[in-house]
Amino acid sequence: MDKVRLLRDFTDEPGDIEDPWYSGNFDRVGNQIRTGCEGLLRWIIEELGLYPRTN
């Protein structure tokens, strides 16, 4: 069975995504989420052997 991973585990800076309510830095949290999603997408593409089409 696979383990649960944090979104930022797919980036160069693994760890928790901070809570913007307490930090007040919504831009930084947005960037953490964006880079995590980009890293997750790269991981999925590599794991499934998928490659984007080139026109």
mmCIF entry with sequence, helices, sheets and N, C-alpha, C, O atoms, coordinates in Angstrom:
data_MODEL
# 
_entry.id   MODEL 
# 
_entity.id                         1 
_entity.type                       polymer 
_entity.pdbx_number_of_molecules   1 
# 
_entity_poly.entity_id                      1 
_entity_poly.type                           'polypeptide(L)' 
_entity_poly.nstd_linkage                   no 
_entity_poly.nstd_monomer                   no 
_entity_poly.pdbx_seq_one_letter_code       MDKVRLLRDFTDEPGDIEDPWYSGNFDRVGNQIRTGCEGLLRWIIEELGLYPRTN 
_entity_poly.pdbx_seq_one_letter_code_can   MDKVRLLRDFTDEPGDIEDPWYSGNFDRVGNQIRTGCEGLLRWIIEELGLYPRTN 
_entity_poly.pdbx_strand_id                 A 
# 
loop_
_entity_poly_seq.entity_id 
_entity_poly_seq.num 
_entity_poly_seq.mon_id 
_entity_poly_seq.hetero 
1 1  MET n 
1 2  ASP n 
1 3  LYS n 
1 4  VAL n 
1 5  ARG n 
1 6  LEU n 
1 7  LEU n 
1 8  ARG n 
1 9  ASP n 
1 10 PHE n 
1 11 THR n 
1 12 ASP n 
1 13 GLU n 
1 14 PRO n 
1 15 GLY n 
1 16 ASP n 
1 17 ILE n 
1 18 GLU n 
1 19 ASP n 
1 20 PRO n 
1 21 TRP n 
1 22 TYR n 
1 23 SER n 
1 24 GLY n 
1 25 ASN n 
1 26 PHE n 
1 27 ASP n 
1 28 ARG n 
1 29 VAL n 
1 30 GLY n 
1 31 ASN n 
1 32 GLN n 
1 33 ILE n 
1 34 ARG n 
1 35 THR n 
1 36 GLY n 
1 37 CYS n 
1 38 GLU n 
1 39 GLY n 
1 40 LEU n 
1 41 LEU n 
1 42 ARG n 
1 43 TRP n 
1 44 ILE n 
1 45 ILE n 
1 46 GLU n 
1 47 GLU n 
1 48 LEU n 
1 49 GLY n 
1 50 LEU n 
1 51 TYR n 
1 52 PRO n 
1 53 ARG n 
1 54 THR n 
1 55 ASN n 
# 
_struct_asym.id          A 
_struct_asym.entity_id   1 
# 
loop_
_struct_conf.conf_type_id 
_struct_conf.id 
_struct_conf.pdbx_PDB_helix_id 
_struct_conf.beg_label_comp_id 
_struct_conf.beg_label_asym_id 
_struct_conf.beg_label_seq_id 
_struct_conf.pdbx_beg_PDB_ins_code 
_struct_conf.end_label_comp_id 
_struct_conf.end_label_asym_id 
_struct_conf.end_label_seq_id 
_struct_conf.pdbx_end_PDB_ins_code 
_struct_conf.beg_auth_comp_id 
_struct_conf.beg_auth_asym_id 
_struct_conf.beg_auth_seq_id 
_struct_conf.end_auth_comp_id 
_struct_conf.end_auth_asym_id 
_struct_conf.end_auth_seq_id 
_struct_conf.pdbx_PDB_helix_class 
_struct_conf.details 
_struct_conf.pdbx_PDB_helix_length 
HELX_P HELX_P1 AA1 LEU A 7  ? PHE A 10 ? LEU A 7  PHE A 10 5 ? 4  
HELX_P HELX_P2 AA2 PRO A 20 ? SER A 23 ? PRO A 20 SER A 23 1 ? 4  
HELX_P HELX_P3 AA3 PHE A 26 ? LEU A 48 ? PHE A 26 LEU A 48 1 ? 23 
# 
_struct_conf_type.id          HELX_P 
_struct_conf_type.criteria    ? 
_struct_conf_type.reference   ? 
# 
loop_
_atom_site.group_PDB 
_atom_site.id 
_atom_site.type_symbol 
_atom_site.label_atom_id 
_atom_site.label_alt_id 
_atom_site.label_comp_id 
_atom_site.label_asym_id 
_atom_site.label_entity_id 
_atom_site.label_seq_id 
_atom_site.pdbx_PDB_ins_code 
_atom_site.Cartn_x 
_atom_site.Cartn_y 
_atom_site.Cartn_z 
_atom_site.occupancy 
_atom_site.B_iso_or_equiv 
_atom_site.pdbx_formal_charge 
_atom_site.auth_seq_id 
_atom_site.auth_comp_id 
_atom_site.auth_asym_id 
_atom_site.auth_atom_id 
_atom_site.pdbx_PDB_model_num 
ATOM 1   N N  . MET A 1 1  ? 0.845  -1.171 0.000   1.00 0.00 ? 1  MET A N  1 
ATOM 2   C CA . MET A 1 1  ? 0.000  0.000  0.000   1.00 0.00 ? 1  MET A CA 1 
ATOM 3   C C  . MET A 1 1  ? 0.896  1.242  0.000   1.00 0.00 ? 1  MET A C  1 
ATOM 4   O O  . MET A 1 1  ? 1.895  1.301  0.717   1.00 0.00 ? 1  MET A O  1 
ATOM 5   N N  . ASP A 1 2  ? 0.526  2.222  -0.808  1.00 0.00 ? 2  ASP A N  1 
ATOM 6   C CA . ASP A 1 2  ? 1.288  3.466  -0.882  1.00 0.00 ? 2  ASP A CA 1 
ATOM 7   C C  . ASP A 1 2  ? 1.023  4.324  0.347   1.00 0.00 ? 2  ASP A C  1 
ATOM 8   O O  . ASP A 1 2  ? -0.028 4.228  0.980   1.00 0.00 ? 2  ASP A O  1 
ATOM 9   N N  . LYS A 1 3  ? 1.985  5.152  0.663   1.00 0.00 ? 3  LYS A N  1 
ATOM 10  C CA . LYS A 1 3  ? 1.820  6.038  1.812   1.00 0.00 ? 3  LYS A CA 1 
ATOM 11  C C  . LYS A 1 3  ? 1.228  7.372  1.371   1.00 0.00 ? 3  LYS A C  1 
ATOM 12  O O  . LYS A 1 3  ? 1.296  7.749  0.201   1.00 0.00 ? 3  LYS A O  1 
ATOM 13  N N  . VAL A 1 4  ? 0.658  8.059  2.319   1.00 0.00 ? 4  VAL A N  1 
ATOM 14  C CA . VAL A 1 4  ? 0.125  9.396  2.069   1.00 0.00 ? 4  VAL A CA 1 
ATOM 15  C C  . VAL A 1 4  ? 1.300  10.367 2.039   1.00 0.00 ? 4  VAL A C  1 
ATOM 16  O O  . VAL A 1 4  ? 2.191  10.298 2.886   1.00 0.00 ? 4  VAL A O  1 
ATOM 17  N N  . ARG A 1 5  ? 1.300  11.259 1.072   1.00 0.00 ? 5  ARG A N  1 
ATOM 18  C CA . ARG A 1 5  ? 2.385  12.230 0.959   1.00 0.00 ? 5  ARG A CA 1 
ATOM 19  C C  . ARG A 1 5  ? 1.823  13.643 1.002   1.00 0.00 ? 5  ARG A C  1 
ATOM 20  O O  . ARG A 1 5  ? 0.680  13.884 0.614   1.00 0.00 ? 5  ARG A O  1 
ATOM 21  N N  . LEU A 1 6  ? 2.635  14.563 1.476   1.00 0.00 ? 6  LEU A N  1 
ATOM 22  C CA . LEU A 1 6  ? 2.254  15.968 1.493   1.00 0.00 ? 6  LEU A CA 1 
ATOM 23  C C  . LEU A 1 6  ? 2.470  16.561 0.104   1.00 0.00 ? 6  LEU A C  1 
ATOM 24  O O  . LEU A 1 6  ? 3.349  16.119 -0.637  1.00 0.00 ? 6  LEU A O  1 
ATOM 25  N N  . LEU A 1 7  ? 1.678  17.547 -0.239  1.00 0.00 ? 7  LEU A N  1 
ATOM 26  C CA . LEU A 1 7  ? 1.786  18.175 -1.553  1.00 0.00 ? 7  LEU A CA 1 
ATOM 27  C C  . LEU A 1 7  ? 3.175  18.747 -1.787  1.00 0.00 ? 7  LEU A C  1 
ATOM 28  O O  . LEU A 1 7  ? 3.716  18.642 -2.888  1.00 0.00 ? 7  LEU A O  1 
ATOM 29  N N  . ARG A 1 8  ? 3.748  19.344 -0.766  1.00 0.00 ? 8  ARG A N  1 
ATOM 30  C CA . ARG A 1 8  ? 5.081  19.939 -0.927  1.00 0.00 ? 8  ARG A CA 1 
ATOM 31  C C  . ARG A 1 8  ? 6.193  18.899 -0.976  1.00 0.00 ? 8  ARG A C  1 
ATOM 32  O O  . ARG A 1 8  ? 7.347  19.250 -1.224  1.00 0.00 ? 8  ARG A O  1 
ATOM 33  N N  . ASP A 1 9  ? 5.869  17.617 -0.743  1.00 0.00 ? 9  ASP A N  1 
ATOM 34  C CA . ASP A 1 9  ? 6.862  16.559 -0.914  1.00 0.00 ? 9  ASP A CA 1 
ATOM 35  C C  . ASP A 1 9  ? 7.281  16.424 -2.377  1.00 0.00 ? 9  ASP A C  1 
ATOM 36  O O  . ASP A 1 9  ? 8.307  15.813 -2.677  1.00 0.00 ? 9  ASP A O  1 
ATOM 37  N N  . PHE A 1 10 ? 6.504  16.983 -3.269  1.00 0.00 ? 10 PHE A N  1 
ATOM 38  C CA . PHE A 1 10 ? 6.793  16.921 -4.698  1.00 0.00 ? 10 PHE A CA 1 
ATOM 39  C C  . PHE A 1 10 ? 7.561  18.150 -5.172  1.00 0.00 ? 10 PHE A C  1 
ATOM 40  O O  . PHE A 1 10 ? 7.666  18.396 -6.373  1.00 0.00 ? 10 PHE A O  1 
ATOM 41  N N  . THR A 1 11 ? 8.098  18.923 -4.224  1.00 0.00 ? 11 THR A N  1 
ATOM 42  C CA . THR A 1 11 ? 8.866  20.129 -4.543  1.00 0.00 ? 11 THR A CA 1 
ATOM 43  C C  . THR A 1 11 ? 10.271 20.005 -3.968  1.00 0.00 ? 11 THR A C  1 
ATOM 44  O O  . THR A 1 11 ? 10.619 19.009 -3.335  1.00 0.00 ? 11 THR A O  1 
ATOM 45  N N  . ASP A 1 12 ? 11.065 21.043 -4.204  1.00 0.00 ? 12 ASP A N  1 
ATOM 46  C CA . ASP A 1 12 ? 12.420 21.095 -3.639  1.00 0.00 ? 12 ASP A CA 1 
ATOM 47  C C  . ASP A 1 12 ? 12.411 21.504 -2.173  1.00 0.00 ? 12 ASP A C  1 
ATOM 48  O O  . ASP A 1 12 ? 13.444 21.461 -1.505  1.00 0.00 ? 12 ASP A O  1 
ATOM 49  N N  . GLU A 1 13 ? 11.237 21.903 -1.672  1.00 0.00 ? 13 GLU A N  1 
ATOM 50  C CA . GLU A 1 13 ? 11.101 22.332 -0.277  1.00 0.00 ? 13 GLU A CA 1 
ATOM 51  C C  . GLU A 1 13 ? 9.965  21.557 0.388   1.00 0.00 ? 13 GLU A C  1 
ATOM 52  O O  . GLU A 1 13 ? 8.888  22.112 0.607   1.00 0.00 ? 13 GLU A O  1 
ATOM 53  N N  . PRO A 1 14 ? 10.191 20.269 0.716   1.00 0.00 ? 14 PRO A N  1 
ATOM 54  C CA . PRO A 1 14 ? 9.123  19.470 1.324   1.00 0.00 ? 14 PRO A CA 1 
ATOM 55  C C  . PRO A 1 14 ? 8.708  19.995 2.691   1.00 0.00 ? 14 PRO A C  1 
ATOM 56  O O  . PRO A 1 14 ? 9.481  20.660 3.380   1.00 0.00 ? 14 PRO A O  1 
ATOM 57  N N  . GLY A 1 15 ? 7.492  19.686 3.062   1.00 0.00 ? 15 GLY A N  1 
ATOM 58  C CA . GLY A 1 15 ? 6.981  20.094 4.359   1.00 0.00 ? 15 GLY A CA 1 
ATOM 59  C C  . GLY A 1 15 ? 5.526  20.489 4.269   1.00 0.00 ? 15 GLY A C  1 
ATOM 60  O O  . GLY A 1 15 ? 4.874  20.298 3.242   1.00 0.00 ? 15 GLY A O  1 
ATOM 61  N N  . ASP A 1 16 ? 5.029  21.039 5.353   1.00 0.00 ? 16 ASP A N  1 
ATOM 62  C CA . ASP A 1 16 ? 3.639  21.467 5.405   1.00 0.00 ? 16 ASP A CA 1 
ATOM 63  C C  . ASP A 1 16 ? 3.431  22.767 4.632   1.00 0.00 ? 16 ASP A C  1 
ATOM 64  O O  . ASP A 1 16 ? 4.351  23.570 4.480   1.00 0.00 ? 16 ASP A O  1 
ATOM 65  N N  . ILE A 1 17 ? 2.220  22.955 4.155   1.00 0.00 ? 17 ILE A N  1 
ATOM 66  C CA . ILE A 1 17 ? 1.810  24.243 3.619   1.00 0.00 ? 17 ILE A CA 1 
ATOM 67  C C  . ILE A 1 17 ? 1.351  25.063 4.815   1.00 0.00 ? 17 ILE A C  1 
ATOM 68  O O  . ILE A 1 17 ? 0.515  24.620 5.603   1.00 0.00 ? 17 ILE A O  1 
ATOM 69  N N  . GLU A 1 18 ? 1.905  26.260 4.938   1.00 0.00 ? 18 GLU A N  1 
ATOM 70  C CA . GLU A 1 18 ? 1.571  27.064 6.111   1.00 0.00 ? 18 GLU A CA 1 
ATOM 71  C C  . GLU A 1 18 ? 0.122  27.544 6.052   1.00 0.00 ? 18 GLU A C  1 
ATOM 72  O O  . GLU A 1 18 ? -0.488 27.585 4.983   1.00 0.00 ? 18 GLU A O  1 
ATOM 73  N N  . ASP A 1 19 ? -0.402 27.896 7.182   1.00 0.00 ? 19 ASP A N  1 
ATOM 74  C CA . ASP A 1 19 ? -1.773 28.377 7.290   1.00 0.00 ? 19 ASP A CA 1 
ATOM 75  C C  . ASP A 1 19 ? -1.782 29.887 7.080   1.00 0.00 ? 19 ASP A C  1 
ATOM 76  O O  . ASP A 1 19 ? -1.244 30.620 7.909   1.00 0.00 ? 19 ASP A O  1 
ATOM 77  N N  . PRO A 1 20 ? -2.382 30.372 5.986   1.00 0.00 ? 20 PRO A N  1 
ATOM 78  C CA . PRO A 1 20 ? -2.338 31.805 5.718   1.00 0.00 ? 20 PRO A CA 1 
ATOM 79  C C  . PRO A 1 20 ? -3.125 32.630 6.731   1.00 0.00 ? 20 PRO A C  1 
ATOM 80  O O  . PRO A 1 20 ? -2.894 33.831 6.865   1.00 0.00 ? 20 PRO A O  1 
ATOM 81  N N  . TRP A 1 21 ? -4.031 32.009 7.428   1.00 0.00 ? 21 TRP A N  1 
ATOM 82  C CA . TRP A 1 21 ? -4.799 32.732 8.437   1.00 0.00 ? 21 TRP A CA 1 
ATOM 83  C C  . TRP A 1 21 ? -3.866 33.266 9.524   1.00 0.00 ? 21 TRP A C  1 
ATOM 84  O O  . TRP A 1 21 ? -4.044 34.381 10.016  1.00 0.00 ? 21 TRP A O  1 
ATOM 85  N N  . TYR A 1 22 ? -2.867 32.452 9.892   1.00 0.00 ? 22 TYR A N  1 
ATOM 86  C CA . TYR A 1 22 ? -1.938 32.852 10.950  1.00 0.00 ? 22 TYR A CA 1 
ATOM 87  C C  . TYR A 1 22 ? -0.746 33.634 10.417  1.00 0.00 ? 22 TYR A C  1 
ATOM 88  O O  . TYR A 1 22 ? -0.270 34.569 11.062  1.00 0.00 ? 22 TYR A O  1 
ATOM 89  N N  . SER A 1 23 ? -0.265 33.249 9.236   1.00 0.00 ? 23 SER A N  1 
ATOM 90  C CA . SER A 1 23 ? 0.917  33.935 8.702   1.00 0.00 ? 23 SER A CA 1 
ATOM 91  C C  . SER A 1 23 ? 0.550  35.248 8.018   1.00 0.00 ? 23 SER A C  1 
ATOM 92  O O  . SER A 1 23 ? 1.364  36.170 7.960   1.00 0.00 ? 23 SER A O  1 
ATOM 93  N N  . GLY A 1 24 ? -0.684 35.334 7.498   1.00 0.00 ? 24 GLY A N  1 
ATOM 94  C CA . GLY A 1 24 ? -1.096 36.527 6.783   1.00 0.00 ? 24 GLY A CA 1 
ATOM 95  C C  . GLY A 1 24 ? -0.499 36.636 5.395   1.00 0.00 ? 24 GLY A C  1 
ATOM 96  O O  . GLY A 1 24 ? -0.717 37.630 4.702   1.00 0.00 ? 24 GLY A O  1 
ATOM 97  N N  . ASN A 1 25 ? 0.258  35.620 4.977   1.00 0.00 ? 25 ASN A N  1 
ATOM 98  C CA . ASN A 1 25 ? 0.924  35.680 3.681   1.00 0.00 ? 25 ASN A CA 1 
ATOM 99  C C  . ASN A 1 25 ? 0.239  34.741 2.682   1.00 0.00 ? 25 ASN A C  1 
ATOM 100 O O  . ASN A 1 25 ? 0.693  33.622 2.444   1.00 0.00 ? 25 ASN A O  1 
ATOM 101 N N  . PHE A 1 26 ? -0.844 35.217 2.119   1.00 0.00 ? 26 PHE A N  1 
ATOM 102 C CA . PHE A 1 26 ? -1.626 34.405 1.187   1.00 0.00 ? 26 PHE A CA 1 
ATOM 103 C C  . PHE A 1 26 ? -0.879 34.167 -0.121  1.00 0.00 ? 26 PHE A C  1 
ATOM 104 O O  . PHE A 1 26 ? -1.053 33.123 -0.749  1.00 0.00 ? 26 PHE A O  1 
ATOM 105 N N  . ASP A 1 27 ? -0.048 35.127 -0.540  1.00 0.00 ? 27 ASP A N  1 
ATOM 106 C CA . ASP A 1 27 ? 0.726  34.947 -1.771  1.00 0.00 ? 27 ASP A CA 1 
ATOM 107 C C  . ASP A 1 27 ? 1.713  33.794 -1.635  1.00 0.00 ? 27 ASP A C  1 
ATOM 108 O O  . ASP A 1 27 ? 1.841  32.976 -2.545  1.00 0.00 ? 27 ASP A O  1 
ATOM 109 N N  . ARG A 1 28 ? 2.410  33.725 -0.507  1.00 0.00 ? 28 ARG A N  1 
ATOM 110 C CA . ARG A 1 28 ? 3.380  32.643 -0.301  1.00 0.00 ? 28 ARG A CA 1 
ATOM 111 C C  . ARG A 1 28 ? 2.668  31.294 -0.262  1.00 0.00 ? 28 ARG A C  1 
ATOM 112 O O  . ARG A 1 28 ? 3.159  30.321 -0.833  1.00 0.00 ? 28 ARG A O  1 
ATOM 113 N N  . VAL A 1 29 ? 1.527  31.226 0.397   1.00 0.00 ? 29 VAL A N  1 
ATOM 114 C CA . VAL A 1 29 ? 0.770  29.978 0.459   1.00 0.00 ? 29 VAL A CA 1 
ATOM 115 C C  . VAL A 1 29 ? 0.288  29.587 -0.936  1.00 0.00 ? 29 VAL A C  1 
ATOM 116 O O  . VAL A 1 29 ? 0.337  28.413 -1.303  1.00 0.00 ? 29 VAL A O  1 
ATOM 117 N N  . GLY A 1 30 ? -0.174 30.560 -1.711  1.00 0.00 ? 30 GLY A N  1 
ATOM 118 C CA . GLY A 1 30 ? -0.574 30.281 -3.090  1.00 0.00 ? 30 GLY A CA 1 
ATOM 119 C C  . GLY A 1 30 ? 0.572  29.721 -3.907  1.00 0.00 ? 30 GLY A C  1 
ATOM 120 O O  . GLY A 1 30 ? 0.378  28.799 -4.699  1.00 0.00 ? 30 GLY A O  1 
ATOM 121 N N  . ASN A 1 31 ? 1.759  30.263 -3.724  1.00 0.00 ? 31 ASN A N  1 
ATOM 122 C CA . ASN A 1 31 ? 2.942  29.748 -4.430  1.00 0.00 ? 31 ASN A CA 1 
ATOM 123 C C  . ASN A 1 31 ? 3.302  28.354 -3.965  1.00 0.00 ? 31 ASN A C  1 
ATOM 124 O O  . ASN A 1 31 ? 3.705  27.519 -4.775  1.00 0.00 ? 31 ASN A O  1 
ATOM 125 N N  . GLN A 1 32 ? 3.164  28.081 -2.663  1.00 0.00 ? 32 GLN A N  1 
ATOM 126 C CA . GLN A 1 32 ? 3.440  26.732 -2.157  1.00 0.00 ? 32 GLN A CA 1 
ATOM 127 C C  . GLN A 1 32 ? 2.486  25.723 -2.801  1.00 0.00 ? 32 GLN A C  1 
ATOM 128 O O  . GLN A 1 32 ? 2.901  24.629 -3.185  1.00 0.00 ? 32 GLN A O  1 
ATOM 129 N N  . ILE A 1 33 ? 1.226  26.088 -2.915  1.00 0.00 ? 33 ILE A N  1 
ATOM 130 C CA . ILE A 1 33 ? 0.237  25.190 -3.511  1.00 0.00 ? 33 ILE A CA 1 
ATOM 131 C C  . ILE A 1 33 ? 0.518  25.011 -5.004  1.00 0.00 ? 33 ILE A C  1 
ATOM 132 O O  . ILE A 1 33 ? 0.467  23.893 -5.515  1.00 0.00 ? 33 ILE A O  1 
ATOM 133 N N  . ARG A 1 34 ? 0.816  26.113 -5.705  1.00 0.00 ? 34 ARG A N  1 
ATOM 134 C CA . ARG A 1 34 ? 1.092  26.032 -7.141  1.00 0.00 ? 34 ARG A CA 1 
ATOM 135 C C  . ARG A 1 34 ? 2.303  25.151 -7.430  1.00 0.00 ? 34 ARG A C  1 
ATOM 136 O O  . ARG A 1 34 ? 2.241  24.274 -8.291  1.00 0.00 ? 34 ARG A O  1 
ATOM 137 N N  . THR A 1 35 ? 3.412  25.380 -6.710  1.00 0.00 ? 35 THR A N  1 
ATOM 138 C CA . THR A 1 35 ? 4.607  24.574 -6.974  1.00 0.00 ? 35 THR A CA 1 
ATOM 139 C C  . THR A 1 35 ? 4.384  23.117 -6.575  1.00 0.00 ? 35 THR A C  1 
ATOM 140 O O  . THR A 1 35 ? 4.934  22.212 -7.203  1.00 0.00 ? 35 THR A O  1 
ATOM 141 N N  . GLY A 1 36 ? 3.587  22.884 -5.544  1.00 0.00 ? 36 GLY A N  1 
ATOM 142 C CA . GLY A 1 36 ? 3.250  21.505 -5.170  1.00 0.00 ? 36 GLY A CA 1 
ATOM 143 C C  . GLY A 1 36 ? 2.453  20.807 -6.256  1.00 0.00 ? 36 GLY A C  1 
ATOM 144 O O  . GLY A 1 36 ? 2.713  19.646 -6.572  1.00 0.00 ? 36 GLY A O  1 
ATOM 145 N N  . CYS A 1 37 ? 1.487  21.505 -6.825  1.00 0.00 ? 37 CYS A N  1 
ATOM 146 C CA . CYS A 1 37 ? 0.677  20.921 -7.906  1.00 0.00 ? 37 CYS A CA 1 
ATOM 147 C C  . CYS A 1 37 ? 1.514  20.662 -9.150  1.00 0.00 ? 37 CYS A C  1 
ATOM 148 O O  . CYS A 1 37 ? 1.349  19.638 -9.812  1.00 0.00 ? 37 CYS A O  1 
ATOM 149 N N  . GLU A 1 38 ? 2.412  21.590 -9.469  1.00 0.00 ? 38 GLU A N  1 
ATOM 150 C CA . GLU A 1 38 ? 3.296  21.382 -10.622 1.00 0.00 ? 38 GLU A CA 1 
ATOM 151 C C  . GLU A 1 38 ? 4.194  20.168 -10.404 1.00 0.00 ? 38 GLU A C  1 
ATOM 152 O O  . GLU A 1 38 ? 4.391  19.363 -11.313 1.00 0.00 ? 38 GLU A O  1 
ATOM 153 N N  . GLY A 1 39 ? 4.730  20.043 -9.205  1.00 0.00 ? 39 GLY A N  1 
ATOM 154 C CA . GLY A 1 39 ? 5.582  18.891 -8.892  1.00 0.00 ? 39 GLY A CA 1 
ATOM 155 C C  . GLY A 1 39 ? 4.804  17.592 -8.919  1.00 0.00 ? 39 GLY A C  1 
ATOM 156 O O  . GLY A 1 39 ? 5.305  16.578 -9.405  1.00 0.00 ? 39 GLY A O  1 
ATOM 157 N N  . LEU A 1 40 ? 3.589  17.608 -8.404  1.00 0.00 ? 40 LEU A N  1 
ATOM 158 C CA . LEU A 1 40 ? 2.747  16.411 -8.435  1.00 0.00 ? 40 LEU A CA 1 
ATOM 159 C C  . LEU A 1 40 ? 2.446  16.011 -9.868  1.00 0.00 ? 40 LEU A C  1 
ATOM 160 O O  . LEU A 1 40 ? 2.494  14.827 -10.199 1.00 0.00 ? 40 LEU A O  1 
ATOM 161 N N  . LEU A 1 41 ? 2.139  16.972 -10.718 1.00 0.00 ? 41 LEU A N  1 
ATOM 162 C CA . LEU A 1 41 ? 1.863  16.673 -12.114 1.00 0.00 ? 41 LEU A CA 1 
ATOM 163 C C  . LEU A 1 41 ? 3.083  16.066 -12.798 1.00 0.00 ? 41 LEU A C  1 
ATOM 164 O O  . LEU A 1 41 ? 2.954  15.105 -13.556 1.00 0.00 ? 41 LEU A O  1 
ATOM 165 N N  . ARG A 1 42 ? 4.270  16.621 -12.537 1.00 0.00 ? 42 ARG A N  1 
ATOM 166 C CA . ARG A 1 42 ? 5.500  16.038 -13.105 1.00 0.00 ? 42 ARG A CA 1 
ATOM 167 C C  . ARG A 1 42 ? 5.673  14.601 -12.636 1.00 0.00 ? 42 ARG A C  1 
ATOM 168 O O  . ARG A 1 42 ? 6.035  13.726 -13.423 1.00 0.00 ? 42 ARG A O  1 
ATOM 169 N N  . TRP A 1 43 ? 5.416  14.358 -11.358 1.00 0.00 ? 43 TRP A N  1 
ATOM 170 C CA . TRP A 1 43 ? 5.563  13.006 -10.803 1.00 0.00 ? 43 TRP A CA 1 
ATOM 171 C C  . TRP A 1 43 ? 4.591  12.037 -11.477 1.00 0.00 ? 43 TRP A C  1 
ATOM 172 O O  . TRP A 1 43 ? 4.972  10.922 -11.836 1.00 0.00 ? 43 TRP A O  1 
ATOM 173 N N  . ILE A 1 44 ? 3.341  12.458 -11.650 1.00 0.00 ? 44 ILE A N  1 
ATOM 174 C CA . ILE A 1 44 ? 2.337  11.607 -12.299 1.00 0.00 ? 44 ILE A CA 1 
ATOM 175 C C  . ILE A 1 44 ? 2.767  11.276 -13.721 1.00 0.00 ? 44 ILE A C  1 
ATOM 176 O O  . ILE A 1 44 ? 2.691  10.122 -14.145 1.00 0.00 ? 44 ILE A O  1 
ATOM 177 N N  . ILE A 1 45 ? 3.218  12.285 -14.457 1.00 0.00 ? 45 ILE A N  1 
ATOM 178 C CA . ILE A 1 45 ? 3.651  12.074 -15.839 1.00 0.00 ? 45 ILE A CA 1 
ATOM 179 C C  . ILE A 1 45 ? 4.796  11.067 -15.884 1.00 0.00 ? 45 ILE A C  1 
ATOM 180 O O  . ILE A 1 45 ? 4.797  10.168 -16.724 1.00 0.00 ? 45 ILE A O  1 
ATOM 181 N N  . GLU A 1 46 ? 5.767  11.210 -14.990 1.00 0.00 ? 46 GLU A N  1 
ATOM 182 C CA . GLU A 1 46 ? 6.908  10.290 -14.958 1.00 0.00 ? 46 GLU A CA 1 
ATOM 183 C C  . GLU A 1 46 ? 6.486  8.886  -14.539 1.00 0.00 ? 46 GLU A C  1 
ATOM 184 O O  . GLU A 1 46 ? 6.919  7.905  -15.144 1.00 0.00 ? 46 GLU A O  1 
ATOM 185 N N  . GLU A 1 47 ? 5.652  8.778  -13.518 1.00 0.00 ? 47 GLU A N  1 
ATOM 186 C CA . GLU A 1 47 ? 5.230  7.468  -13.014 1.00 0.00 ? 47 GLU A CA 1 
ATOM 187 C C  . GLU A 1 47 ? 4.413  6.690  -14.042 1.00 0.00 ? 47 GLU A C  1 
ATOM 188 O O  . GLU A 1 47 ? 4.557  5.473  -14.153 1.00 0.00 ? 47 GLU A O  1 
ATOM 189 N N  . LEU A 1 48 ? 3.570  7.371  -14.783 1.00 0.00 ? 48 LEU A N  1 
ATOM 190 C CA . LEU A 1 48 ? 2.712  6.707  -15.760 1.00 0.00 ? 48 LEU A CA 1 
ATOM 191 C C  . LEU A 1 48 ? 3.358  6.636  -17.144 1.00 0.00 ? 48 LEU A C  1 
ATOM 192 O O  . LEU A 1 48 ? 2.792  6.050  -18.067 1.00 0.00 ? 48 LEU A O  1 
ATOM 193 N N  . GLY A 1 49 ? 4.528  7.227  -17.285 1.00 0.00 ? 49 GLY A N  1 
ATOM 194 C CA . GLY A 1 49 ? 5.199  7.212  -18.570 1.00 0.00 ? 49 GLY A CA 1 
ATOM 195 C C  . GLY A 1 49 ? 4.484  8.066  -19.608 1.00 0.00 ? 49 GLY A C  1 
ATOM 196 O O  . GLY A 1 49 ? 4.553  7.781  -20.804 1.00 0.00 ? 49 GLY A O  1 
ATOM 197 N N  . LEU A 1 50 ? 3.803  9.104  -19.157 1.00 0.00 ? 50 LEU A N  1 
ATOM 198 C CA . LEU A 1 50 ? 3.085  9.991  -20.067 1.00 0.00 ? 50 LEU A CA 1 
ATOM 199 C C  . LEU A 1 50 ? 3.974  11.174 -20.416 1.00 0.00 ? 50 LEU A C  1 
ATOM 200 O O  . LEU A 1 50 ? 4.777  11.632 -19.604 1.00 0.00 ? 50 LEU A O  1 
ATOM 201 N N  . TYR A 1 51 ? 3.818  11.642 -21.606 1.00 0.00 ? 51 TYR A N  1 
ATOM 202 C CA . TYR A 1 51 ? 4.583  12.798 -22.016 1.00 0.00 ? 51 TYR A CA 1 
ATOM 203 C C  . TYR A 1 51 ? 3.668  13.720 -22.795 1.00 0.00 ? 51 TYR A C  1 
ATOM 204 O O  . TYR A 1 51 ? 2.892  13.251 -23.628 1.00 0.00 ? 51 TYR A O  1 
ATOM 205 N N  . PRO A 1 52 ? 3.736  15.012 -22.546 1.00 0.00 ? 52 PRO A N  1 
ATOM 206 C CA . PRO A 1 52 ? 2.870  15.948 -23.269 1.00 0.00 ? 52 PRO A CA 1 
ATOM 207 C C  . PRO A 1 52 ? 3.122  15.895 -24.771 1.00 0.00 ? 52 PRO A C  1 
ATOM 208 O O  . PRO A 1 52 ? 4.239  15.650 -25.224 1.00 0.00 ? 52 PRO A O  1 
ATOM 209 N N  . ARG A 1 53 ? 2.071  16.128 -25.518 1.00 0.00 ? 53 ARG A N  1 
ATOM 210 C CA . ARG A 1 53 ? 2.204  16.162 -26.976 1.00 0.00 ? 53 ARG A CA 1 
ATOM 211 C C  . ARG A 1 53 ? 2.993  17.383 -27.397 1.00 0.00 ? 53 ARG A C  1 
ATOM 212 O O  . ARG A 1 53 ? 2.933  18.435 -26.761 1.00 0.00 ? 53 ARG A O  1 
ATOM 213 N N  . THR A 1 54 ? 3.730  17.225 -28.473 1.00 0.00 ? 54 THR A N  1 
ATOM 214 C CA . THR A 1 54 ? 4.382  18.365 -29.091 1.00 0.00 ? 54 THR A CA 1 
ATOM 215 C C  . THR A 1 54 ? 3.736  18.554 -30.452 1.00 0.00 ? 54 THR A C  1 
ATOM 216 O O  . THR A 1 54 ? 3.513  17.589 -31.182 1.00 0.00 ? 54 THR A O  1 
ATOM 217 N N  . ASN A 1 55 ? 3.442  19.778 -30.784 1.00 0.00 ? 55 ASN A N  1 
ATOM 218 C CA . ASN A 1 55 ? 2.776  20.062 -32.068 1.00 0.00 ? 55 ASN A CA 1 
ATOM 219 C C  . ASN A 1 55 ? 3.760  20.281 -33.162 1.00 0.00 ? 55 ASN A C  1 
ATOM 220 O O  . ASN A 1 55 ? 3.369  20.531 -34.303 1.00 0.00 ? 55 ASN A O  1 
# 
